[in-house]
Amino acid sequence: MMNIRWNLVLAVITLGLLAWFYSLNQDDDKLTHLIKTPEHPEYIGQKMETVVFSPTGEKQYIALSDKVEHFTVDGHTDFTQPVVYVLDVSLSKDKSQDSTQSADKNQVESWKLTANKATLTKDNMLNLEGNVIAQSLLETSKLQRIETESAMVNLTTQDITSDKMVTVNGQNLTSTGLKLTGNLKQQIATLKEQVKTHYEIQK
């Protein structure tokens, strides 16, 4: 009779311990979604504006986006519906100043880049995907507009490349090709493979 009682007591203790361990595991499962893993972003922002400065203190570019996700593992940032304004430094001189004085630096927005999404690496390489448009904001630019489905822009040097079908609009001309290399700052675009150009004759 004593053995049966001890067996019952031990069985109840065992069941209690099993229930306790089970509840601990359930709590762990509930907490796992609170622990950040490497493949998840460090932060997520909505309707954000990001301003990046060069080492010399000038604004390099301004990025607006519906959604921003930053990942610390490799330092990249994902943008949804990005609008990126690339800035250049232009030199101007106040005529009233002495000619020996240095020229003032004015920053102007030279290009507007838009796409469905973009990824910016920590070394300032911007990979644009979906409905990519690079629009010059300078009326005098020889290169006015670039359209493609995918493009890579080095935001430091303003080099641009694409391996997709590209349409380039310049002053009085439109060209298409399968590949593009160029530089936004220098207003240069070189198309390769199946290049077609249409000139508009000014009367």
N, CA and C atoms as a LAMMPS dump frame, in Angstrom:
ITEM: TIMESTEP
0
ITEM: NUMBER OF ATOMS
609
ITEM: BOX BOUNDS ff ff ff
-5.0000000000000000e+02 5.0000000000000000e+02
-5.0000000000000000e+02 5.0000000000000000e+02
-5.0000000000000000e+02 5.0000000000000000e+02
ITEM: ATOMS id mol type element x y z
1 1 1 N 0.83 -1.199 0
2 1 2 C 0 0 0
3 1 3 C 0.874 1.263 0
4 2 1 N 1.972 1.208 0.805
5 2 2 C 2.905 2.326 0.872
6 2 3 C 3.571 2.565 -0.472
7 3 1 N 3.92 1.465 -1.178
8 3 2 C 4.571 1.591 -2.477
9 3 3 C 3.64 2.252 -3.495
10 4 1 N 2.359 1.92 -3.416
11 4 2 C 1.396 2.508 -4.351
12 4 3 C 1.303 4.013 -4.116
13 5 1 N 1.286 4.429 -2.814
14 5 2 C 1.225 5.848 -2.508
15 5 3 C 2.459 6.581 -3.026
16 6 1 N 3.632 5.99 -2.774
17 6 2 C 4.87 6.617 -3.251
18 6 3 C 4.877 6.709 -4.776
19 7 1 N 4.393 5.653 -5.415
20 7 2 C 4.335 5.678 -6.889
21 7 3 C 3.407 6.786 -7.386
22 8 1 N 2.258 6.968 -6.697
23 8 2 C 1.334 8.027 -7.067
24 8 3 C 1.968 9.414 -6.867
25 9 1 N 2.657 9.577 -5.714
26 9 2 C 3.324 10.856 -5.433
27 9 3 C 4.386 11.155 -6.485
28 10 1 N 5.2 10.142 -6.807
29 10 2 C 6.255 10.318 -7.823
30 10 3 C 5.661 10.607 -9.2
31 11 1 N 4.546 9.935 -9.503
32 11 2 C 3.893 10.168 -10.796
33 11 3 C 3.384 11.6 -10.888
34 12 1 N 2.778 12.096 -9.794
35 12 2 C 2.277 13.471 -9.788
36 12 3 C 3.429 14.462 -9.934
37 13 1 N 4.546 14.21 -9.212
38 13 2 C 5.726 15.086 -9.319
39 13 3 C 6.267 15.08 -10.748
40 14 1 N 6.338 13.887 -11.337
41 14 2 C 6.848 13.754 -12.707
42 14 3 C 5.969 14.522 -13.688
43 15 1 N 4.64 14.351 -13.542
44 15 2 C 3.724 15.076 -14.42
45 15 3 C 3.859 16.58 -14.243
46 16 1 N 4.035 17.007 -12.986
47 16 2 C 4.215 18.428 -12.707
48 16 3 C 5.471 18.974 -13.37
49 17 1 N 6.573 18.218 -13.265
50 17 2 C 7.828 18.642 -13.902
51 17 3 C 7.699 18.705 -15.428
52 18 1 N 7.032 17.689 -15.999
53 18 2 C 6.834 17.682 -17.453
54 18 3 C 6.007 18.885 -17.906
55 19 1 N 4.955 19.182 -17.134
56 19 2 C 4.123 20.342 -17.475
57 19 3 C 4.922 21.632 -17.372
58 20 1 N 5.802 21.715 -16.362
59 20 2 C 6.63 22.911 -16.174
60 20 3 C 7.6 23.102 -17.344
61 21 1 N 8.283 21.985 -17.736
62 21 2 C 9.201 22.049 -18.872
63 21 3 C 8.461 22.43 -20.154
64 22 1 N 7.265 21.891 -20.337
65 22 2 C 6.474 22.209 -21.534
66 22 3 C 6.128 23.694 -21.57
67 23 1 N 5.732 24.239 -20.413
68 23 2 C 5.378 25.664 -20.37
69 23 3 C 6.589 26.542 -20.639
70 24 1 N 7.779 26.11 -20.179
71 24 2 C 8.998 26.877 -20.466
72 24 3 C 9.275 26.921 -21.964
73 25 1 N 9.114 25.764 -22.618
74 25 2 C 9.345 25.701 -24.057
75 25 3 C 8.336 26.548 -24.821
76 26 1 N 7.085 26.569 -24.351
77 26 2 C 6.063 27.394 -24.993
78 26 3 C 6.413 28.87 -24.879
79 27 1 N 6.916 29.292 -23.716
80 27 2 C 7.316 30.683 -23.526
81 27 3 C 8.462 31.043 -24.458
82 28 1 N 9.417 30.09 -24.629
83 28 2 C 10.545 30.342 -25.532
84 28 3 C 10.057 30.559 -26.956
85 29 1 N 9.051 29.746 -27.389
86 29 2 C 8.525 29.894 -28.742
87 29 3 C 7.88 31.263 -28.933
88 30 1 N 7.214 31.743 -27.889
89 30 2 C 6.563 33.05 -27.979
90 30 3 C 7.591 34.175 -28.036
91 31 1 N 8.763 33.96 -27.429
92 31 2 C 9.776 35.012 -27.375
93 31 3 C 10.687 35.045 -28.597
94 32 1 N 10.692 33.944 -29.381
95 32 2 C 11.637 33.88 -30.505
96 32 3 C 11.398 34.992 -31.521
97 33 1 N 10.139 35.414 -31.724
98 33 2 C 9.872 36.465 -32.712
99 33 3 C 10.364 37.829 -32.23
100 34 1 N 10.7 37.936 -30.928
101 34 2 C 11.22 39.202 -30.415
102 34 3 C 12.736 39.313 -30.562
103 35 1 N 13.395 38.193 -30.854
104 35 2 C 14.854 38.181 -30.977
105 35 3 C 15.236 38.448 -32.429
106 36 1 N 16.056 39.477 -32.668
107 36 2 C 16.465 39.839 -34.028
108 36 3 C 17.504 38.871 -34.557
109 37 1 N 17.251 38.329 -35.728
110 37 2 C 18.197 37.441 -36.384
111 37 3 C 18.927 38.228 -37.481
112 38 1 N 20.078 37.728 -37.953
113 38 2 C 20.874 38.475 -38.937
114 38 3 C 20.129 38.826 -40.219
115 39 1 N 19.171 37.981 -40.626
116 39 2 C 18.47 38.259 -41.88
117 39 3 C 17.352 39.288 -41.726
118 40 1 N 17.101 39.744 -40.511
119 40 2 C 16.091 40.773 -40.285
120 40 3 C 16.752 42.149 -40.187
121 41 1 N 16.033 43.21 -40.604
122 41 2 C 16.628 44.554 -40.574
123 41 3 C 16.858 45.065 -39.164
124 42 1 N 17.881 45.914 -39.027
125 42 2 C 18.175 46.558 -37.745
126 42 3 C 17.087 47.584 -37.416
127 43 1 N 16.635 48.291 -38.452
128 43 2 C 15.509 49.203 -38.234
129 43 3 C 14.687 49.315 -39.511
130 44 1 N 13.416 49.677 -39.345
131 44 2 C 12.484 49.882 -40.447
132 44 3 C 11.866 51.263 -40.276
133 45 1 N 11.842 52.042 -41.343
134 45 2 C 11.248 53.371 -41.284
135 45 3 C 10.24 53.564 -42.393
136 46 1 N 9.237 54.381 -42.134
137 46 2 C 8.21 54.698 -43.121
138 46 3 C 8.326 56.178 -43.504
139 47 1 N 8.137 56.463 -44.807
140 47 2 C 8.148 57.84 -45.309
141 47 3 C 9.372 58.603 -44.794
142 48 1 N 10.55 58.096 -45.136
143 48 2 C 11.789 58.665 -44.607
144 48 3 C 12.525 59.512 -45.64
145 49 1 N 13.283 60.473 -45.131
146 49 2 C 14.191 61.28 -45.939
147 49 3 C 15.594 61.112 -45.373
148 50 1 N 16.525 60.727 -46.23
149 50 2 C 17.906 60.507 -45.815
150 50 3 C 18.817 61.475 -46.563
151 51 1 N 19.655 62.191 -45.853
152 51 2 C 20.612 63.115 -46.464
153 51 3 C 22.018 62.59 -46.178
154 52 1 N 22.821 62.416 -47.22
155 52 2 C 24.18 61.897 -47.07
156 52 3 C 25.17 62.977 -47.488
157 53 1 N 26.179 63.195 -46.639
158 53 2 C 27.188 64.219 -46.882
159 53 3 C 28.499 63.58 -47.336
160 54 1 N 29.241 64.313 -48.146
161 54 2 C 30.564 63.863 -48.59
162 54 3 C 31.571 64.11 -47.473
163 55 1 N 32.773 63.521 -47.569
164 55 2 C 33.794 63.756 -46.535
165 55 3 C 34.177 65.228 -46.379
166 56 1 N 33.948 66.035 -47.43
167 56 2 C 34.292 67.464 -47.349
168 56 3 C 33.131 68.322 -46.848
169 57 1 N 31.994 67.685 -46.525
170 57 2 C 30.896 68.404 -45.897
171 57 3 C 29.761 68.815 -46.81
172 58 1 N 29.885 68.584 -48.131
173 58 2 C 28.783 68.916 -49.021
174 58 3 C 27.754 67.781 -49.041
175 59 1 N 26.503 68.163 -49.31
176 59 2 C 25.478 67.141 -49.497
177 59 3 C 25.798 66.357 -50.762
178 60 1 N 25.767 65.035 -50.651
179 60 2 C 26.079 64.197 -51.802
180 60 3 C 24.788 63.763 -52.513
181 61 1 N 23.809 63.344 -51.733
182 61 2 C 22.512 62.997 -52.291
183 61 3 C 21.451 63.014 -51.205
184 62 1 N 20.193 63.133 -51.639
185 62 2 C 19.035 63.108 -50.748
186 62 3 C 18.132 61.981 -51.234
187 63 1 N 17.753 61.086 -50.327
188 63 2 C 16.904 59.95 -50.692
189 63 3 C 15.582 60.014 -49.936
190 64 1 N 14.487 59.963 -50.674
191 64 2 C 13.148 59.871 -50.1
192 64 3 C 12.597 58.489 -50.431
193 65 1 N 11.847 57.9 -49.491
194 65 2 C 11.338 56.559 -49.738
195 65 3 C 10.105 56.277 -48.898
196 66 1 N 9.179 55.48 -49.462
197 66 2 C 7.991 55.08 -48.702
198 66 3 C 8.372 54.186 -47.522
199 67 1 N 9.391 53.342 -47.729
200 67 2 C 9.816 52.415 -46.673
201 67 3 C 11.319 52.204 -46.775
202 68 1 N 11.995 52.173 -45.63
203 68 2 C 13.441 51.965 -45.575
204 68 3 C 13.742 50.839 -44.584
205 69 1 N 14.591 49.899 -44.996
206 69 2 C 15.023 48.819 -44.114
207 69 3 C 16.551 48.769 -44.14
208 70 1 N 17.178 48.892 -42.979
209 70 2 C 18.639 48.875 -42.905
210 70 3 C 19.114 47.589 -42.23
211 71 1 N 20.121 46.945 -42.842
212 71 2 C 20.677 45.689 -42.344
213 71 3 C 22.126 45.918 -41.934
214 72 1 N 22.453 45.597 -40.683
215 72 2 C 23.807 45.858 -40.191
216 72 3 C 24.797 44.76 -40.563
217 73 1 N 24.313 43.574 -40.942
218 73 2 C 25.22 42.463 -41.246
219 73 3 C 26.196 42.844 -42.349
220 74 1 N 25.671 43.378 -43.46
221 74 2 C 26.548 43.815 -44.553
222 74 3 C 26.428 45.311 -44.83
223 75 1 N 25.614 46.011 -44.041
224 75 2 C 25.524 47.46 -44.161
225 75 3 C 24.652 47.971 -45.279
226 76 1 N 23.837 47.109 -45.906
227 76 2 C 23.013 47.586 -47.014
228 76 3 C 21.665 48.099 -46.511
229 77 1 N 21.039 48.933 -47.345
230 77 2 C 19.735 49.513 -47.03
231 77 3 C 18.804 49.295 -48.213
232 78 1 N 17.585 48.824 -47.934
233 78 2 C 16.577 48.619 -48.971
234 78 3 C 15.572 49.763 -48.947
235 79 1 N 15.207 50.251 -50.144
236 79 2 C 14.236 51.33 -50.275
237 79 3 C 13.05 50.86 -51.12
238 80 1 N 11.843 51.254 -50.724
239 80 2 C 10.641 51.005 -51.516
240 80 3 C 10.162 52.33 -52.095
241 81 1 N 9.924 52.35 -53.42
242 81 2 C 9.53 53.564 -54.138
243 81 3 C 10.495 54.728 -53.841
244 82 1 N 11.781 54.525 -54.107
245 82 2 C 12.76 55.579 -53.8
246 82 3 C 12.74 56.729 -54.799
247 83 1 N 13.048 57.914 -54.294
248 83 2 C 13.32 59.091 -55.125
249 83 3 C 14.638 59.654 -54.607
250 84 1 N 15.672 59.612 -55.447
251 84 2 C 17.009 60.037 -55.029
252 84 3 C 17.427 61.256 -55.84
253 85 1 N 17.792 62.32 -55.133
254 85 2 C 18.291 63.536 -55.775
255 85 3 C 19.808 63.579 -55.633
256 86 1 N 20.509 63.556 -56.767
257 86 2 C 21.97 63.631 -56.776
258 86 3 C 22.37 65.097 -56.88
259 87 1 N 23.296 65.513 -56.021
260 87 2 C 23.696 66.922 -55.998
261 87 3 C 25.103 67.103 -56.534
262 88 1 N 25.288 68.225 -57.212
263 88 2 C 26.614 68.618 -57.692
264 88 3 C 26.978 69.955 -57.075
265 89 1 N 28.264 70.22 -57.017
266 89 2 C 28.748 71.507 -56.528
267 89 3 C 29.1 72.356 -57.736
268 90 1 N 28.462 73.506 -57.833
269 90 2 C 28.803 74.438 -58.914
270 90 3 C 29.478 75.655 -58.307
271 91 1 N 30.419 76.192 -59.016
272 91 2 C 31.153 77.359 -58.528
273 91 3 C 30.544 78.624 -59.099
274 92 1 N 30.231 79.569 -58.239
275 92 2 C 29.716 80.855 -58.695
276 92 3 C 30.532 81.965 -58.058
277 93 1 N 30.538 83.094 -58.707
278 93 2 C 31.343 84.203 -58.19
279 93 3 C 30.508 85.466 -58.11
280 94 1 N 30.559 86.074 -56.973
281 94 2 C 29.884 87.367 -56.797
282 94 3 C 30.75 88.435 -57.471
283 95 1 N 30.197 89.095 -58.488
284 95 2 C 30.987 90.061 -59.266
285 95 3 C 31.436 91.252 -58.433
286 96 1 N 30.737 91.484 -57.326
287 96 2 C 31.109 92.634 -56.502
288 96 3 C 32.34 92.356 -55.652
289 97 1 N 32.724 91.059 -55.566
290 97 2 C 33.878 90.703 -54.756
291 97 3 C 35.163 90.904 -55.549
292 98 1 N 36.242 91.009 -54.821
293 98 2 C 37.557 91.139 -55.442
294 98 3 C 37.888 89.868 -56.21
295 99 1 N 38.546 89.996 -57.341
296 99 2 C 38.841 88.839 -58.188
297 99 3 C 39.8 87.861 -57.54
298 100 1 N 40.508 88.28 -56.512
299 100 2 C 41.441 87.368 -55.853
300 100 3 C 40.743 86.461 -54.856
301 101 1 N 39.488 86.766 -54.513
302 101 2 C 38.775 85.923 -53.559
303 101 3 C 38.261 84.675 -54.25
304 102 1 N 38.141 83.627 -53.467
305 102 2 C 37.717 82.352 -54.041
306 102 3 C 36.229 82.374 -54.36
307 103 1 N 35.822 81.502 -55.291
308 103 2 C 34.424 81.42 -55.695
309 103 3 C 33.603 80.725 -54.614
310 104 1 N 32.328 81.109 -54.525
311 104 2 C 31.419 80.468 -53.583
312 104 3 C 30.962 79.138 -54.162
313 105 1 N 30.696 78.181 -53.26
314 105 2 C 30.207 76.874 -53.69
315 105 3 C 28.698 76.812 -53.499
316 106 1 N 27.985 76.518 -54.576
317 106 2 C 26.539 76.337 -54.512
318 106 3 C 26.22 74.908 -54.925
319 107 1 N 25.34 74.268 -54.163
320 107 2 C 24.952 72.909 -54.514
321 107 3 C 23.631 72.931 -55.257
322 108 1 N 23.585 72.172 -56.327
323 108 2 C 22.373 72.094 -57.129
324 108 3 C 21.986 70.629 -57.295
325 109 1 N 20.675 70.377 -57.319
326 109 2 C 20.179 69.032 -57.609
327 109 3 C 20.304 68.822 -59.112
328 110 1 N 21.155 67.88 -59.499
329 110 2 C 21.434 67.698 -60.926
330 110 3 C 20.644 66.541 -61.541
331 111 1 N 20.366 65.494 -60.763
332 111 2 C 19.648 64.333 -61.289
333 111 3 C 18.618 63.842 -60.277
334 112 1 N 17.503 63.364 -60.805
335 112 2 C 16.465 62.721 -59.993
336 112 3 C 16.366 61.264 -60.446
337 113 1 N 16.58 60.327 -59.514
338 113 2 C 16.528 58.897 -59.809
339 113 3 C 15.296 58.29 -59.141
340 114 1 N 14.486 57.561 -59.9
341 114 2 C 13.314 56.91 -59.335
342 114 3 C 13.267 55.447 -59.796
343 115 1 N 12.601 54.603 -58.989
344 115 2 C 12.452 53.184 -59.311
345 115 3 C 11.391 52.588 -58.392
346 116 1 N 11.022 51.348 -58.657
347 116 2 C 10.088 50.651 -57.763
348 116 3 C 10.763 50.306 -56.44
349 117 1 N 12.043 49.91 -56.516
350 117 2 C 12.796 49.581 -55.305
351 117 3 C 14.282 49.783 -55.576
352 118 1 N 15.037 49.867 -54.497
353 118 2 C 16.483 50.07 -54.637
354 118 3 C 17.199 49.499 -53.428
355 119 1 N 18.451 49.13 -53.654
356 119 2 C 19.319 48.675 -52.572
357 119 3 C 20.591 49.509 -52.607
358 120 1 N 20.935 50.084 -51.462
359 120 2 C 22.148 50.899 -51.339
360 120 3 C 23.151 50.149 -50.486
361 121 1 N 24.357 49.895 -51.042
362 121 2 C 25.397 49.213 -50.293
363 121 3 C 26.175 50.224 -49.454
364 122 1 N 26.977 49.721 -48.539
365 122 2 C 27.725 50.623 -47.661
366 122 3 C 28.801 51.405 -48.406
367 123 1 N 29.161 50.98 -49.637
368 123 2 C 30.138 51.735 -50.42
369 123 3 C 29.461 52.607 -51.494
370 124 1 N 28.198 53.002 -51.224
371 124 2 C 27.471 53.982 -52.05
372 124 3 C 27.115 53.489 -53.444
373 125 1 N 26.938 52.181 -53.619
374 125 2 C 26.442 51.653 -54.887
375 125 3 C 24.934 51.481 -54.773
376 126 1 N 24.197 52.144 -55.661
377 126 2 C 22.732 52.113 -55.623
378 126 3 C 22.227 51.243 -56.766
379 127 1 N 21.581 50.13 -56.398
380 127 2 C 21.026 49.212 -57.388
381 127 3 C 19.527 49.487 -57.51
382 128 1 N 19.12 50.036 -58.645
383 128 2 C 17.726 50.403 -58.895
384 128 3 C 17.034 49.308 -59.698
385 129 1 N 15.79 48.965 -59.315
386 129 2 C 15.055 47.898 -59.985
387 129 3 C 13.622 48.324 -60.256
388 130 1 N 13.153 48.097 -61.494
389 130 2 C 11.761 48.318 -61.854
390 130 3 C 11.435 49.757 -62.188
391 131 1 N 11.053 50.016 -63.436
392 131 2 C 10.681 51.373 -63.885
393 131 3 C 11.727 52.416 -63.49
394 132 1 N 12.962 52.132 -63.817
395 132 2 C 14.066 53.026 -63.459
396 132 3 C 14.093 54.229 -64.399
397 133 1 N 14.094 55.415 -63.815
398 133 2 C 14.201 56.658 -64.598
399 133 3 C 15.246 57.557 -63.956
400 134 1 N 16.212 57.977 -64.755
401 134 2 C 17.181 58.993 -64.336
402 134 3 C 16.868 60.239 -65.141
403 135 1 N 16.406 61.287 -64.459
404 135 2 C 15.963 62.51 -65.12
405 135 3 C 16.887 63.663 -64.749
406 136 1 N 17.476 64.302 -65.762
407 136 2 C 18.316 65.462 -65.492
408 136 3 C 17.449 66.628 -65.042
409 137 1 N 17.919 67.358 -64.047
410 137 2 C 17.215 68.54 -63.551
411 137 3 C 17.842 69.833 -64.071
412 138 1 N 18.804 69.693 -64.984
413 138 2 C 19.482 70.843 -65.573
414 138 3 C 19.055 70.972 -67.031
415 139 1 N 18.48 72.079 -67.388
416 139 2 C 17.981 72.273 -68.752
417 139 3 C 19.078 72.194 -69.797
418 140 1 N 20.282 72.567 -69.431
419 140 2 C 21.387 72.604 -70.401
420 140 3 C 22.1 71.263 -70.539
421 141 1 N 21.663 70.249 -69.788
422 141 2 C 22.338 68.95 -69.833
423 141 3 C 22.205 68.312 -71.213
424 142 1 N 23.329 67.825 -71.745
425 142 2 C 23.3 67.123 -73.029
426 142 3 C 22.519 65.816 -72.905
427 143 1 N 22.57 65.219 -71.714
428 143 2 C 21.866 63.977 -71.413
429 143 3 C 20.661 64.336 -70.546
430 144 1 N 19.444 64.083 -71.047
431 144 2 C 18.248 64.546 -70.351
432 144 3 C 17.522 63.458 -69.57
433 145 1 N 17.479 62.233 -70.096
434 145 2 C 16.66 61.193 -69.459
435 145 3 C 17.17 59.805 -69.845
436 146 1 N 17.177 58.894 -68.858
437 146 2 C 17.545 57.499 -69.088
438 146 3 C 16.437 56.635 -68.505
439 147 1 N 15.929 55.674 -69.307
440 147 2 C 14.878 54.775 -68.844
441 147 3 C 15.304 53.327 -69.06
442 148 1 N 15.119 52.486 -68.043
443 148 2 C 15.451 51.075 -68.14
444 148 3 C 14.738 50.33 -67.012
445 149 1 N 14.944 49.028 -66.924
446 149 2 C 14.315 48.238 -65.86
447 149 3 C 15.272 47.946 -64.704
448 150 1 N 16.558 48.139 -64.94
449 150 2 C 17.54 47.862 -63.884
450 150 3 C 18.804 48.664 -64.162
451 151 1 N 19.335 49.306 -63.133
452 151 2 C 20.555 50.097 -63.313
453 151 3 C 21.328 50.165 -62
454 152 1 N 22.642 50.329 -62.128
455 152 2 C 23.521 50.489 -60.973
456 152 3 C 24.165 51.876 -61.075
457 153 1 N 24.062 52.648 -59.98
458 153 2 C 24.64 53.99 -59.956
459 153 3 C 25.614 54.085 -58.786
460 154 1 N 26.838 54.503 -59.092
461 154 2 C 27.812 54.791 -58.046
462 154 3 C 27.566 56.228 -57.604
463 155 1 N 27.022 56.412 -56.406
464 155 2 C 26.635 57.747 -55.961
465 155 3 C 27.834 58.634 -55.62
466 156 1 N 29.02 58.051 -55.543
467 156 2 C 30.229 58.845 -55.3
468 156 3 C 30.775 59.42 -56.6
469 157 1 N 30.893 58.552 -57.615
470 157 2 C 31.449 58.985 -58.901
471 157 3 C 30.375 59.359 -59.915
472 158 1 N 29.129 58.956 -59.665
473 158 2 C 27.98 59.143 -60.549
474 158 3 C 28.081 58.312 -61.826
475 159 1 N 28.889 57.246 -61.804
476 159 2 C 28.893 56.29 -62.915
477 159 3 C 27.575 55.526 -62.915
478 160 1 N 27.05 55.231 -64.107
479 160 2 C 25.807 54.475 -64.235
480 160 3 C 26.003 53.355 -65.248
481 161 1 N 25.478 52.168 -64.934
482 161 2 C 25.555 51.022 -65.851
483 161 3 C 24.211 50.302 -65.845
484 162 1 N 23.931 49.623 -66.959
485 162 2 C 22.723 48.803 -67.055
486 162 3 C 22.953 47.696 -68.067
487 163 1 N 22.429 46.514 -67.776
488 163 2 C 22.501 45.382 -68.696
489 163 3 C 21.13 45.067 -69.287
490 164 1 N 20.193 45.983 -69.144
491 164 2 C 18.846 45.812 -69.692
492 164 3 C 18.643 46.767 -70.868
493 165 1 N 17.518 46.61 -71.56
494 165 2 C 17.184 47.54 -72.64
495 165 3 C 17.079 48.946 -72.075
496 166 1 N 17.752 49.897 -72.74
497 166 2 C 17.831 51.267 -72.232
498 166 3 C 17.378 52.24 -73.319
499 167 1 N 16.622 53.247 -72.896
500 167 2 C 16.271 54.355 -73.778
501 167 3 C 16.9 55.627 -73.217
502 168 1 N 17.645 56.322 -74.064
503 168 2 C 18.335 57.541 -73.648
504 168 3 C 17.807 58.706 -74.469
505 169 1 N 17.396 59.768 -73.783
506 169 2 C 16.972 60.99 -74.453
507 169 3 C 18.002 62.079 -74.197
508 170 1 N 18.487 62.666 -75.273
509 170 2 C 19.408 63.777 -75.17
510 170 3 C 18.819 64.982 -75.873
511 171 1 N 19.614 65.987 -76.067
512 171 2 C 19.137 67.162 -76.798
513 171 3 C 18.99 66.814 -78.275
514 172 1 N 17.74 66.772 -78.733
515 172 2 C 17.396 66.5 -80.134
516 172 3 C 17.678 65.073 -80.584
517 173 1 N 17.777 64.109 -79.645
518 173 2 C 17.968 62.726 -80.075
519 173 3 C 17.407 61.75 -79.051
520 174 1 N 17.046 60.555 -79.568
521 174 2 C 16.61 59.441 -78.728
522 174 3 C 17.337 58.197 -79.2
523 175 1 N 17.965 57.471 -78.259
524 175 2 C 18.712 56.26 -78.606
525 175 3 C 18.256 55.1 -77.732
526 176 1 N 18.293 53.896 -78.295
527 176 2 C 18.002 52.687 -77.527
528 176 3 C 19.132 51.69 -77.722
529 177 1 N 19.331 50.837 -76.736
530 177 2 C 20.365 49.808 -76.809
531 177 3 C 20.168 48.8 -75.7
532 178 1 N 20.93 47.706 -75.757
533 178 2 C 20.769 46.628 -74.79
534 178 3 C 21.632 46.81 -73.55
535 179 1 N 22.665 47.649 -73.628
536 179 2 C 23.549 47.871 -72.475
537 179 3 C 23.938 49.334 -72.417
538 180 1 N 24.236 49.789 -71.194
539 180 2 C 24.603 51.194 -71.014
540 180 3 C 25.768 51.318 -70.051
541 181 1 N 26.706 52.176 -70.404
542 181 2 C 27.718 52.651 -69.458
543 181 3 C 27.774 54.155 -69.614
544 182 1 N 27.944 54.853 -68.513
545 182 2 C 27.987 56.298 -68.619
546 182 3 C 28.295 56.962 -67.303
547 183 1 N 28.199 58.288 -67.302
548 183 2 C 28.446 59.073 -66.102
549 183 3 C 27.479 60.25 -66.098
550 184 1 N 26.686 60.344 -65.029
551 184 2 C 25.666 61.385 -64.945
552 184 3 C 26.292 62.772 -64.819
553 185 1 N 27.345 62.885 -64.048
554 185 2 C 27.986 64.185 -63.827
555 185 3 C 28.586 64.724 -65.12
556 186 1 N 29.211 63.822 -65.884
557 186 2 C 29.829 64.235 -67.148
558 186 3 C 28.841 64.254 -68.304
559 187 1 N 27.59 63.814 -68.045
560 187 2 C 26.53 63.794 -69.063
561 187 3 C 26.926 62.932 -70.26
562 188 1 N 27.45 61.741 -69.935
563 188 2 C 27.909 60.812 -70.972
564 188 3 C 27.118 59.509 -70.845
565 189 1 N 26.639 58.992 -71.972
566 189 2 C 25.969 57.687 -71.995
567 189 3 C 26.388 56.952 -73.254
568 190 1 N 26.945 55.759 -73.085
569 190 2 C 27.368 54.944 -74.215
570 190 3 C 26.509 53.692 -74.261
571 191 1 N 25.796 53.5 -75.376
572 191 2 C 24.941 52.33 -75.558
573 191 3 C 25.671 51.281 -76.371
574 192 1 N 25.396 50.008 -76.058
575 192 2 C 26.039 48.905 -76.763
576 192 3 C 24.983 47.894 -77.181
577 193 1 N 25.214 47.247 -78.296
578 193 2 C 24.379 46.158 -78.817
579 193 3 C 23.004 46.637 -79.262
580 194 1 N 22.748 46.43 -80.545
581 194 2 C 21.465 46.771 -81.175
582 194 3 C 21.085 48.243 -80.937
583 195 1 N 22.033 49.119 -81.142
584 195 2 C 21.808 50.538 -80.897
585 195 3 C 21.033 51.162 -82.054
586 196 1 N 19.985 51.907 -81.708
587 196 2 C 19.199 52.654 -82.692
588 196 3 C 19.072 54.088 -82.203
589 197 1 N 19.306 55.041 -83.107
590 197 2 C 19.263 56.467 -82.732
591 197 3 C 18.358 57.224 -83.689
592 198 1 N 17.505 58.073 -83.127
593 198 2 C 16.607 58.918 -83.917
594 198 3 C 16.943 60.369 -83.591
595 199 1 N 17.213 61.155 -84.619
596 199 2 C 17.542 62.561 -84.438
597 199 3 C 16.331 63.427 -84.773
598 200 1 N 16.156 64.461 -83.97
599 200 2 C 15.103 65.43 -84.227
600 200 3 C 15.756 66.657 -84.869
601 201 1 N 15.37 66.952 -86.088
602 201 2 C 15.959 68.078 -86.819
603 201 3 C 15.231 69.352 -86.442
604 202 1 N 16.02 70.299 -85.934
605 202 2 C 15.455 71.593 -85.547
606 202 3 C 15.333 72.492 -86.757
607 203 1 N 14.158 73.085 -86.953
608 203 2 C 13.959 73.987 -88.109
609 203 3 C 14.145 75.426 -87.677
